Amino acid sequence: MVTAANDNTERLFVMEQTGYVLVVENGEYLPEPFLDISHLLPLSVYHGSYTEQGLLGLAFHPRYAENGYFFVSYTAQDGSSVIARYQVSATNPNLADSNSAEIILTHPQPFPDHNGGNLAFGPDGYLYMGFGDGGRPAEPNYYAQQPNTLLGKLIRIDVDSDTPYTIPPDNPFIDVPDFRPEIWAIGLRNPWRFSFDRVTGDLWIADVGQWRIEEINYQPVGVGGQNYGWGVYEGTEPYLEDATLTILPHTPPILEYTHDEGCSVTGGYVYRGQALPELHGQYFYGDYCSGRIWLATRQPDGVWTSQLFMETGFVISSFGEDYNGELLLVDYKGGIYRLIRK
């Protein structure tokens, strides 16, 4: 993934699955990594075969320019998911202090698949993380519908406390028996990138499907408690004929597409840059397999519609925003691209 820090610079920070965070300044990679946690990751990350483990998320604190804090999510050597906080070096803004690590949260994973890992700060200043259901195809435990695990959930925590984290007082399940209080929304299979609209604060969640359907979920700013249905629904279609939702009703996606058009959705951003003002307010998303990019537009009646924007030929693993809100795209084969006018 690629992102910018909240520090009034034009630098980009590129996260690699193998455990490195690199700095791009003036269009060039700096020779020394900003952060190297490769020694903390499972050996499977380095075998050269496909894996969903590794360094999976990076988010800079909203007050990074003041406190130097940033957060990463990664897979530990025992397979568990970890959120850790680091701080930038006191003497070099292009280096992290590797000795500053503080573990914020760990959670076991039953399998090396569907680990999620995306991190982002919301407009409320709280840290959000997406957990996949941790399962293989036809995952038998229905973790995404179980209230006592973080698997298959979006969580929301307050990391501005003396303890590793506290629970925001308005989390939707904070006083609900059997629910983990960190949970913000449930029913996700593998939320591969979610983002907040930097103007409205609305939340967009792309959830990777199983056999047929990829979906985009939309959440108005500050409204949690949804059940996006996975384990029982794939998109708007029933996934299991004999299963029912027992704890929360289904919130269907606002957009979906079948595997005729791709096989693994990659969530993007609502465009808020200045280079292409005619695209302002439209949500960009893509597909890892087909390389297609779509944009979603809200119609006057409130319904979201989607249209094909571009065929790239890329393996779209992530989108990003630079400091000015311009859209970036990461090709898993190598390369970071910026959306510009032709």
C-alpha positions in Angstrom: 0.0 0.0 0.0 1.0 3.6 -0.3 0.0 6.6 1.9 1.1 10.0 3.1 1.8 11.1 6.7 0.0 14.0 8.3 3.2 16.1 8.4 2.8 18.8 5.7 5.3 17.1 3.4 4.9 15.6 0.0 6.6 12.3 1.0 5.0 9.0 0.3 5.3 5.9 2.5 5.2 2.5 0.7 4.4 -0.6 2.7 5.7 -3.9 1.5 4.2 -7.2 2.5 7.7 -8.5 3.3 8.0 -6.1 6.3 9.5 -2.9 4.9 8.1 0.6 4.9 10.0 2.7 2.3 10.0 6.5 1.8 9.5 8.1 -1.6 10.7 11.7 -1.8 10.7 13.8 -5.0 9.8 10.7 -7.0 12.7 8.6 -5.7 13.0 5.9 -3.1 15.3 6.8 -0.3 18.1 4.2 0.2 17.3 3.2 3.7 13.9 1.8 4.8 11.8 3.9 7.1 10.9 0.7 9.1 12.0 -2.9 8.8 10.1 -5.5 10.8 10.8 -8.4 8.4 12.3 -10.4 11.3 8.9 -10.4 13.1 7.0 -12.1 10.2 6.3 -15.7 9.4 8.8 -17.5 7.1 5.9 -18.1 4.6 6.2 -14.4 3.6 9.7 -15.1 2.0 9.0 -18.4 0.3 8.0 -16.8 -3.0 4.6 -18.4 -3.1 1.3 -16.7 -2.6 0.5 -15.8 1.0 -1.9 -13.4 2.7 0.3 -13.0 5.7 2.9 -10.3 6.3 2.9 -6.6 6.9 -0.7 -5.7 6.0 -1.5 -2.2 7.4 0.0 1.2 8.0 -1.7 4.3 9.5 -0.2 7.6 10.7 -1.6 9.2 13.8 -3.8 12.3 13.0 -1.3 14.3 15.1 1.8 12.6 13.6 3.4 16.0 13.1 3.3 16.5 16.8 3.8 13.1 18.4 5.5 11.1 15.6 3.3 8.0 16.2 2.3 5.6 13.5 0.7 2.1 13.6 1.3 -1.1 11.7 -0.6 -4.4 11.5 1.2 -7.6 10.7 1.2 -11.3 11.0 3.4 -12.6 13.8 5.5 -15.7 13.5 2.9 -17.7 15.4 0.3 -16.6 12.8 -1.6 -14.1 15.0 -2.6 -10.6 13.9 -0.8 -7.8 15.7 -1.3 -4.0 15.9 1.8 -2.2 17.0 2.7 1.5 17.6 6.0 3.0 16.6 7.5 6.5 16.7 9.6 8.3 14.2 13.3 8.9 15.1 13.9 12.1 17.1 16.8 13.0 14.8 15.8 11.7 11.3 12.3 12.2 9.9 13.0 9.5 7.3 13.7 6.8 9.9 11.5 5.1 12.5 12.8 4.4 16.0 12.8 0.6 15.8 13.1 0.4 19.6 9.9 2.3 20.2 7.5 -0.6 19.4 4.5 -1.0 21.7 2.1 -3.9 21.1 -1.5 -2.5 21.1 -3.5 -5.7 20.3 -3.0 -9.3 19.3 -5.5 -11.8 18.1 -5.1 -15.4 17.1 -5.8 -16.5 13.5 -7.0 -20.1 12.7 -5.5 -20.1 9.2 -3.1 -18.0 7.1 -5.9 -16.8 4.9 -8.3 -13.9 5.2 -6.3 -12.0 7.8 -7.5 -8.6 6.7 -5.1 -6.1 8.3 -6.1 -2.7 6.9 -5.7 0.2 9.4 -7.1 3.7 9.2 -7.9 6.5 11.5 -11.5 7.8 11.3 -12.6 11.4 11.4 -13.4 10.8 15.1 -9.7 10.2 15.8 -10.2 6.5 16.6 -8.2 3.7 15.0 -10.1 1.2 12.8 -8.9 -2.2 11.7 -10.5 -4.8 9.4 -10.2 -8.5 10.4 -11.0 -11.2 7.8 -12.8 -14.3 8.9 -9.5 -16.2 9.2 -10.9 -19.1 7.2 -10.4 -21.1 4.1 -13.1 -21.6 1.5 -16.4 -22.6 3.1 -15.0 -21.6 6.5 -16.9 -23.9 8.9 -16.9 -21.8 12.0 -18.9 -18.8 10.8 -16.6 -16.5 12.8 -17.9 -13.4 11.0 -21.3 -14.0 12.7 -19.9 -14.8 16.1 -20.0 -11.9 18.5 -17.2 -13.1 20.8 -14.3 -12.9 18.3 -12.8 -10.2 16.2 -12.6 -12.4 13.1 -14.8 -11.1 10.3 -15.2 -7.7 11.9 -14.3 -4.1 11.7 -13.0 -2.9 15.0 -12.7 0.6 16.5 -10.4 1.5 19.4 -9.0 4.5 21.2 -5.2 4.5 21.1 -4.8 7.9 22.9 -4.7 6.4 26.4 -2.1 5.3 28.9 -3.1 1.7 28.4 -2.5 0.1 25.0 -6.1 1.0 24.0 -9.5 1.7 25.4 -13.0 1.3 24.0 -14.8 4.4 22.6 -17.9 5.0 24.8 -20.2 5.1 21.7 -19.0 1.8 20.2 -22.3 0.0 19.3 -21.8 -3.2 21.2 -20.0 -1.9 24.3 -22.8 -2.9 26.7 -24.2 -5.9 24.7 -23.6 -9.3 26.4 -21.3 -11.7 24.6 -20.0 -9.1 22.1 -16.4 -8.0 22.0 -16.6 -4.2 22.8 -14.0 -3.4 20.1 -16.4 -4.4 17.4 -17.8 -1.7 15.1 -19.4 -3.9 12.4 -19.7 -7.6 11.7 -20.2 -10.0 8.8 -17.1 -9.5 6.7 -15.2 -12.1 4.9 -11.9 -10.3 4.1 -12.2 -6.5 4.0 -9.5 -5.7 1.5 -9.1 -2.0 2.0 -11.5 0.4 3.6 -11.2 4.1 3.6 -12.9 7.3 4.9 -14.0 10.1 2.7 -11.7 12.9 3.8 -14.5 15.5 3.3 -17.7 13.8 4.6 -16.1 11.1 6.9 -18.3 8.4 5.3 -16.7 4.9 5.4 -16.3 2.6 2.4 -15.5 -1.1 2.8 -14.6 -3.5 0.0 -15.2 -7.1 1.0 -13.8 -10.0 -1.0 -16.3 -12.6 -2.0 -16.1 -16.4 -2.1 -17.3 -18.0 -5.3 -19.4 -15.4 -7.1 -19.8 -11.9 -5.8 -17.5 -9.0 -4.8 -19.1 -6.2 -2.8 -18.8 -2.6 -1.7 -20.3 -1.5 1.6 -21.1 2.1 2.6 -21.5 3.5 6.0 -22.5 7.1 6.8 -20.1 8.9 9.1 -20.4 7.8 12.8 -23.0 5.0 12.2 -21.8 1.6 13.3 -23.4 -1.7 14.2 -24.0 -3.1 10.8 -24.0 -6.8 9.8 -22.7 -7.1 6.3 -23.9 -10.7 6.1 -20.9 -12.9 5.3 -21.3 -16.5 6.3 -24.9 -16.3 5.4 -24.9 -13.8 2.5 -22.4 -13.3 -0.3 -23.3 -9.8 -1.6 -27.0 -9.7 -1.8 -27.4 -13.4 -2.5 -27.8 -16.1 0.2 -24.6 -18.0 0.5 -26.0 -20.9 2.6 -29.6 -22.0 2.0 -30.2 -23.3 5.4 -28.5 -20.5 7.4 -30.1 -17.5 8.9 -28.8 -14.3 10.6 -29.5 -14.7 14.3 -27.9 -11.6 15.9 -28.3 -8.7 13.6 -30.2 -8.0 10.3 -28.4 -7.9 7.0 -27.1 -4.6 5.7 -26.7 -5.3 2.0 -23.9 -3.8 -0.1 -24.6 -0.7 -2.2 -22.6 -2.1 -5.1 -21.6 -5.6 -6.2 -20.2 -7.4 -9.2 -19.9 -11.1 -10.2 -16.8 -13.1 -11.1 -17.5 -12.5 -14.7 -15.8 -9.1 -14.1 -13.1 -10.0 -11.7 -12.4 -12.2 -8.7 -11.1 -10.1 -5.8 -12.2 -6.5 -5.1 -9.7 -3.9 -3.9 -11.2 -1.0 -2.1 -10.2 2.6 -3.0 -11.1 6.1 -2.1 -13.5 8.9 -2.8 -11.6 11.3 -5.0 -11.0 14.6 -3.3 -8.0 15.8 -5.3 -7.7 19.0 -7.4 -6.3 17.6 -10.7 -9.6 16.1 -11.9 -12.4 18.2 -10.4 -15.1 16.5 -12.6 -14.4 13.3 -10.6 -14.8 15.0 -7.2 -16.9 13.0 -4.8 -16.8 9.7 -6.8 -15.6 6.5 -5.2 -12.8 4.5 -7.1 -12.3 0.8 -6.6 -10.7 -2.0 -8.6 -10.2 -5.7 -9.0 -7.0 -7.6 -8.2 -7.5 -10.2 -10.9 -9.0 -8.3 -13.9 -7.2 -5.0 -13.4 -10.4 -3.1 -13.9 -11.2 0.2 -12.1 -14.7 1.4 -11.6 -16.1 4.6 -10.2 -19.2 4.9 -8.1 -21.5 7.9 -8.3 -24.4 8.8 -6.1 -27.5 9.7 -8.1 -30.0 12.4 -7.1 -32.4 9.7 -5.7 -29.6 8.5 -3.3 -28.9 5.3 -5.3 -25.3 4.5 -6.0 -24.4 3.4 -9.6 -21.1 2.2 -10.9 -19.4 2.4 -14.3 -16.2 1.0 -15.7 -13.5 3.7 -15.6 -10.4 2.0 -16.9 -8.8 -1.4 -17.9 -5.3 -1.3 -16.5 -3.7 -4.7 -16.9 -2.3 -4.2 -13.4 -2.6 -6.5 -10.4 -4.3 -3.9 -8.3 -3.4 -4.7 -4.7 -4.1 -1.2 -3.2 -5.1 2.3 -3.8 -3.7 5.3 -1.9 -4.0 9.1 -1.5 -1.1 11.5 -1.4 -1.1 14.5 1.0 -3.2 16.5 -1.4 -5.9 13.9 -2.0 -4.7 12.7 -5.4 -5.4 9.1 -6.2 -2.6 6.5 -6.3 -2.6 2.9 -7.4 -0.3 0.0 -6.4 0.5 -2.8 -8.9 1.4 -6.0 -7.0 3.9 -6.8 -9.8 5.8 -3.6 -9.0 5.0 0.1 -9.6 3.0 2.9 -8.1 0.9 5.1 -10.4 -0.9 8.4 -10.1 -4.2 9.3 -11.7 -3.7 12.2 -14.0 -5.4 13.7 -17.0 -4.4 12.1 -20.3 
